[in-house]
Each structure stands twice: as structure tokens, then as C-alpha cells.
Amino acid sequence: MGMATKNIFAGLGVKTTFVNILYEELMKREYVTLADVMCIKRRKPKGFYAHNPIATLSREKFYGDLKKASSELIKTLETVYPGCIEYNGKNGKGKAFRYIGESDDPLAAERQAIEQKRLEDYVAFCKASAGILPYSWFSAFFENTQLLLDTNRDIENGAGHIRSSLEQNLKNIDLLPAINKAITDHQVLRFSYQPFGQAPFELAFHPQYLKEYNGRWFVFGDANREPFKAYNVPLDRIVGNLSTVDDVEYIPAPKGFYQQFFKNIIGVTHEKDAKVETVVIRTKTEYQHGLMLTKPLHHSQKETLPFGEHKDGCYGEIQLTIEPNRELRGRIMLYGENLEVVQPLSLREQIKDIIKQQKDIYFDEKK
């Protein structure tokens, strides 16, 4: 049996996505239709096109790519295993086909080749991204490799071509690999933590989650002091070295805990008594409105009023479903006079207080 000369799984386009979906479905050895594949791609329930009178498969934007993907994949499979595709004998919408070949993964070599190529591409990206990834993080994973030697040489010669606007030479950034490994290995850590303006104290800490916000790294986990869950430690506040604790059983985070923890906030802070609210923000310039649409403040953001002329002025509006916190206030203040909080009133008053304090600083005649 000969191998296909062209790797059917190569590429980054929609057609390649359809190839992968269809192949996975065929390997179940059940009948599959093009409509089934489109439903998976669009995250629609199976039978969506059959039961929805206004949905037409052939009018879908990528229907042409789906047909090409199907044709090329079937041809490739038939080249490897002639007669491995069986049809149900129907035409039109009811046409379906299934895989009946001997091998449970006839194109395993082709798929493995793509995975290997992606891994090689990722390593090459890591090498070029030493200015984005913290250097200590990068070097920890590629220690004693030719890749690290080549990267160091490129940095010395100024050959790098990817950089971040955020400097990654922060205090204790070198602890990232060790903490990440502790999370993976379910290992309890012990270290001294010194909050700002306070004396350091020792923590027996169960690291569960790493998060970067605004150029600063935080580790979240269970601690031996309140709050016991989602205790938040900025890496730059760790004093001294980490050590492992072997006589304490590790406490893992409940499944999906941190996805829910961060779902309704910007940054890392849940403020006392704060609750999820509808926040309406008015944009004052067309440019600012467009910027907010392309760089949303939060995943819940949606446009509720396009920018334009209205009875009380020229503006647009966006809405967020979010828990107000200091990070949200900071992001709003970043845009200055181009954003106005309309509701809730409590957040609007907080922004007014910040502006008043700034005004008092800059316009104090005694200074």
C-alpha cells in the first residue's frame, strides 16, 4: 500500500479544519454527512440543517471548502485502502458515507508528521520569543541544549525579531518553572511571603494556578490562612527560596474553579461585597469606539449603541457584565476623557472620586 504524496492534514485554512473533523468522524466507522461536519464546525446540534427550514447547507459561507475537503480526504483514503469508503446509496441531503477499512487510523503517519512539524514550529517560535517569554522560563526548559546556546548567540548579536512592550526581568520571574512544575506534580510548597508594607510570614502553599496580568505574575492556591481558597501571591512578594513540603497532602483546585473565578473580573481582584453588574460605558470619539470594539475590556463586552449623532450628543455605548474592581477602574481611567461610565451609579461615583483627587493634586494652588 502506497502513501499519499500530499499530506491532506497540512495547512491552516478552513478546508484543513474540515479535513480533521471529517477524518475523526469517519474513524468512528459510522455514517456521516457533510451536514454533520458543518454542524460540528459551527457548534450546532446534529440534524440542525434537517430540522431548521431556514438553514441551507449549500448557502453556508464555507460550503465549497467542505466539499473540497471531503473529496480530497476520500481520495486520499481510497489511495491507501481501495474500497474503504462505503456509501448509503442516497443522493442529495441524505447522502452519507462511512469508513470500513482495516486500519483504525489509516493516515496515522500523515497526522504524526503534522504534529511533529507543529512541534518543530513551536520550538522555533520559542527560540525567537526569548524577548516575550521570561528568559529564565525559556532557559529552564531548554537548559543544556543547542537551542539555548543558539538563542543566547542570537540575543548577543541582536538577531531577535520578536519583542514585547513588557519587560520580563521582574523580581522572582525565575520561580515560574518551579511553581509550574509544583502545580503539575501536585506538590505543596513552603516559602516566605511579604505583602507590601508588612512583615514577611511563612506559608504552606498548595499552588494551583498561574496568571499574568499587566506584566506581573501571580500564583493562586490553597493556603494555611484566610482566604484558604484562591489565595493570591504575587511572585515578586516571595522572599527567599522555595522548599517542598512532603508531609502535607496536596489540595487540588476543584475542576473549573479558576475558570469561574476569573470569569467575571478583569485582572486578579475580587473586592469585598462586589457583585456582577451591568456596566454601560459611553465612548466619546469614533476612534475610541472602534478601539473598544477591536480591543474589548472583557469577554462579556458587546456594543449596545453604534457611534453616531444622538439627541444629547455624539457617542456610542458598550456594555459589560462584570464585577467592578480596581483593575476595571484602572482600565477605564487609562482612556481619560474618551470614556464615560453611565452605569452603575456606584462605579460612576468611584470614577468621579478618582478624578477629583487627581484634580486636587494638579490644581492645588498652594503647590
N, C-alpha and C positions, 0 to 999 in steps of 0.2 A: 504493500500500500504506500503510495507516494504522499509526500507532504505538500500542502498548498504552497505555491510560490509567493503569494501575497498574504501577509498577516492580516486577517479580517478584523482583528481587535485593535489594530493600530489607528491612532488618530484621536482628536479631541472634540470632534463635532457631534451634532445631534445624531447623525447616522450611526456613529460608533456606539452611542448610548443605546440606540435601538438594537444593535447587534448583540450587545451584552445582555440586555433584558430578554431578547428572544432566545438566546442560547440557554440562559438559565431556565426559562420556561420549557424549552424543548427537552432538557435533561431530566425533567420530571416524568418524561415519557407519557404525557397526557396531551390531548388535542389542544391546540392553541390557535387563535385567530389574530389577525392584525389589530382588530379592535381591542383584544385582550392586552396586547403590547402597549397600545396607545393609552389605555386606561391606567396601566402601571406607570407609564411615563408621566401622565398628568395627575396621578394620585386620585383617580376616580374609581368607584366600585366596579367590579366586574359586571358586565352587562349594561353599563351606562349608555352605550350607543344604541343598544337594542330596545331599552325601556324609556329613552328620552326622545320624544318625537322631534325636538328642535335641534338635536345634536346629530351632525352628519360627519362620519369619519373622513370621507373624501374631501371635505372642506377644511379639515384641520390644517394649520399652518405648516406642519412638518410631515404631512402625509406622504409627500414624494420621497422624503428621506427614509421613511418607514418602509415603503415598497422597495427601494433600492437595497436597504439593509437586509430585508427578508430574502430578496432574490440572491444577493451575494453570499449570504450565510448558507442558504440551502445548497447553492452551487458548490461552496467550499466543503460542506459536509458530504455531499454526494461524490465529490472527488476522492475523499478519504475512504468513505464507506458507501459504495454504489448501492442504491436501493434502501438507504437508511431512513428516508422520509416517506411517510405514508399519509395519503390524503383521505378525507372523509367522503369524497365523491360529490360534494356540493359546490355550487358556484355562488358568486356574489357575496353578500353579507354572511352567509352560512359556511363559507369555505374555511376549512380548518386543516391542520396538518400536525403530525407528531413524529418524534424520533423513535426509531425501532432498531438502531444499530447495536452492535455487540458491545462496544466500549461505553462505559458510563460517563466518560469525559474524553471524547474523541479528539478534541482540539486542545488538550491539556498543555502540550508543548508550546503552542502558539500563545496561550494565555500566560504561561510561565515566562515566556520570552518578554512579553509586555510588562509583567510585574518586575522582572529583572531590570528592564530598561528604565522603568519609572524609579526604581531604587537608585540606579546609577545617576539619573537626572536629579533626584533629591539630594544625593551626596554632593553632586556638583553645585547645586544651589546652596547647600550649607557652606561649602568652601567659599563661595562668592559672597555669602551673607555674614561673614565674621563681623561686619560693622553694624548688623542689625541684631543678630543673636549675641547675647553676652559672650565675650570671648572666653571667659572661664567655663561657661556652659559648653561651648563648642569644643574647647580643648579637653574637657573631662571625658567626652565621648570618643574623641579621636586621638587620645594620648598615645604616643609612641607609634604613630602611623605616618606613612609618607604623605598622606593628605594634610596632616597638621604641619609638617615641615614645608610643604609646598605653599600652604596658606600663609605661614609666617614669612616666607620669602616674598610672596605677592604683596603682603602688607608693607614690608620694608621697602619694596620697590615702588610703592604707590600704584599697584596694578589693580586694586579693587574697584568694582564698578557698581556696587550696591551699598548704600548707606542709609541710616535712619537719622531723623532730626533729633531723636532722643539719645543722649549719651548712656551707654550701658556699663559704665565703670562705677556703678553705685556701690556703696559700702555693703559688704557681705553678699554681693551678687554671686560669688564663688560657692555659696552654700546651696545654690539651686540644684545642682545634680545630686547632692547627698540627700536633700529633702525629697526630691522626686523619687529617688530610689527607696527611701523610707516609706513613702506612700505606696509604692508598688509592692514592697516586701512586707507591708503591714507591720512596721517596726516603730515602737514607741521611742521618742527622743527626750533627752533632758538638756536644757540649756537655760541660761540666764536671760531674762527679758527686761529691758529698761524703757518703760514708757517715757515720753517727753516730760521733763521736769520732775521725775520721780526716781526713787532709788531702785536699783535692779532687784529682781526676785527670781527664784528658780521655778521652772515649770517642768512638770512631767507632761509631755505633749504628744497627742495622737494625730500626726499630720494627715490630712485627708484631701486637701485641695490647694492648688497654687493658682493665684490670679495676679495678673499685672494690670495696673491702672495708672494712667498718666505718668508712665516711666518709673513707677515704684512697684516692687514685688511684695505680695502678701501671702502668707501661708495660713490656711484655716484648718481647724480641727477641734477635737475634744481636749479639754484641759482640766487640771485639778483645782480650778477655781472658776467662779462665775464670769461670763456665761459659759456653761460647760460645753454647749454645742456651738459650733461655728465661732470659736474663739479666734480672734484676728490678731496675727503677729506680723508687723512689717519686718522684712528681713534686716533692714538697716538698724533695727532696735534690738537685735540679738547681740549679746555681749559674750565674748569668748568663744569656745569651741562647742560643737555638738557632741553628745555622747548617747549611746543606745541604752535602753532600759530593757533588760531581758526577763525580769521577774514580774512584769505587768502585762496582762493580756491586752492586745491592741483592740481599740474600738473603731470599727469602720463606720463610714457615713451611711445612713440608710440610702437605698437606691433612689436616685433622682433628687436627693436632698439639696445639693448645691445648685442644680438647675432651677429648682423652685426658689431657693434662697436669693439668687441674683435676678430672677425673672422680672421683678417689678421695680428695680432700682438701677440708677446709674452709679458706677463705681463699686464701693465695698461697704457702704454705711447704711445700717438701719437705725434711724433715730427713734428715741423713746416716744411712744404713743403715736408715731406716724402711721398713716393708713394709706391704702391705694386710693387715689383720687383722679378725677378727670382734670387735666391741666390744659388750658387753652392759651396759646401764645400767638400774639399778633406780630407779623413781620412788617417792617416799615419801608423796605425798599424791594424792588423786584429782584435785584441781585441777591439780597439776603434770603428772599423767599425761595429762589432757585437753589441756593446753597443749602438751605434746610432740607429741601427735598432730596438732594443728592448726598448729603451728609447728615442723616437723621440723628437726633439726640438719643433716641431709644427705639427698640424694635416695635413698640406699640404705636409709634408716631404715624399719623395719617393727615392728609390735607383735608380740611373741612371747608375752606373758603379760598378759592384761587385768588391770586394777587390781582387787584384792579381797583377801579373807582367805585366808592360806595357813598351813601348819603352823608356819612360822618368822616369821610376821608379816603385816602388811598392806602390800601393794605391788603394782606392776605392772612389766613389763620391756619395754624396746625393744632392738632390735639394729641395729647399723650395720656395713656392710662398708666399711672406711675405713682410710686411712693416718694413724695418730695424729700430731699435730703440735701446736705451741703454740697455734694457733687453736682446735683442738678442746679442749685443756685449759682454755683461757680461757672457752669457751662452757659447759663443764661447771661450772667454778667460779662462773660467773655466777649459777647457780641454788642455790648454797650447799648447805645441809643437805637439800634436797629431791631431790637426785640422788646415787646411789652407783654407782661403777664396779665391776662384778662381775668382768669380764674384758676384756682380758687382764691378767694379774698385773703386767706391766711398767707399763701405764698406771695401774693402781690404785696402785702404789708411787709413781709420779710425783705423782699427786694427793695422796697421803699426805705426801710431802715438802713440797709447796707448803703444805698445811695446817699442818704442823709449823713451817715457817718463819714463817707468819702468827701462830701461837700464841706463838712465841718473841718476836715483835715486840710483841704486845699484852699478854702476860702476864709480861714481864721485870720482876721486882720491883725491879731497880736503877733503872728509869726512873721 
